[in-house]
């Protein structure tokens, strides 16, 4: 098997491994608003859905996941680039989120979290009353 060796890529990979061992890794994610809810999509390929934990404490959403290393005895690794260990992501939800209605789904290595906006935070129209029908407003 022919392999291309790039010393700079190898140096970068070794440096990343050394730095990554200090704590949980970040999981890449997208976040967007779609109507009256936010959608968070986080890449977690190869992670057992049973190891994924999502919780809300106050206004902080925390996602934790664990990828365990397959230990095959007698194997000589040629390259090992897939990160293993703990993954962590925390988001401050701020005000206006219905934390009781947050839901999640894991499919094809992607964790999708649906974060609904509370009714109080949704835009609404204010009716303007006219003339004598309007209540008196103190100036």
HUQUI-V468059 format. One record per pair of residues at least 24 apart in sequence whose C-alpha atoms are under 7 Angstrom apart, sorted by sequence separation. I is the first residue (numbers start at 1). GAP is how many residues later the second one is. D is the distance in whole Angstrom. If there is no record, write none. Layout:
i=<I/I>
gap=<GAP/GAP>
d=<D/D>
//
This chain:
i=<64/96/63/64/96/63/62/63/62/61/62/60/61/60/61/60/61/59/60/59/59/49/27/25/26/27/24/25/26/27/24/25/26/46/24/45/44/45/43/44/43/44/42/43/41/42/41/42/41/40/41/39/40/39/40/39/38/39/37/38/37/38/37/36/37/36>
gap=<24/24/25/25/25/26/27/27/28/29/29/30/30/31/31/32/32/33/33/34/35/57/60/61/61/61/62/62/62/62/63/63/63/63/64/64/65/65/66/66/67/67/68/68/69/69/70/70/71/72/72/73/73/74/74/75/76/76/77/77/78/78/79/80/80/81>
d=<5/7/6/7/5/5/6/6/4/6/7/7/5/6/6/5/7/6/6/5/6/7/6/6/6/7/5/5/6/7/5/6/6/6/6/4/5/7/6/6/5/7/6/6/6/5/6/7/5/6/6/7/5/6/7/5/6/6/7/5/5/6/4/6/5/6>
//
